[in-house]
Amino acid sequence: MSEFLLIFSITCILLCTLALAMYFGRPPVYRVSRLEALALLNDLVAGRLTELKWLIFIGHAIPTDPELNDIRLACNQIELAAEVGNQVGYSISAKRYDEVGLIKIAEVIATLEKLIAQTPVYREF
């Protein structure tokens, strides 16, 4: 009987700890900064970006930064246009898109660079 009570109490403590962690914990959120997104887009243009990183970027919403989420949506539209074959196509080389797609990505990069330049700088003292 003592073994049962010991195992029961340990299990109860573990389950209560798990319940508290789930109740007070935060759900995972995809957080990418504007500079990380710029580096990601530059890697895409250079042909160094993996398909998985690209699909994660365009597939997950960024609720913490609405302007960056608009950039992500523009990139998603380019990907959807390439899938359909509407004006944008996939490239045979290491780069993901053809020339039209790379021009559209360059426009998105210019928009993101302008957005980064307008971002206020925060300093903690």
Number of C-alpha atoms within 10 A of each C-alpha: 5 7 8 9 10 11 11 12 12 12 12 12 12 12 12 12 12 11 12 11 11 11 10 8 9 8 8 6 11 13 14 14 14 19 12 11 17 17 14 19 22 16 15 21 20 13 14 14 18 14 11 8 12 18 12 11 22 19 13 14 18 21 12 13 13 11 14 20 19 15 20 20 18 16 22 17 13 22 21 14 16 20 12 10 11 10 11 21 21 17 14 9 9 13 19 23 23 16 14 15 23 20 14 16 20 15 12 19 21 13 13 21 15 11 14 15 10 9 10 7 6 6 5 3 3
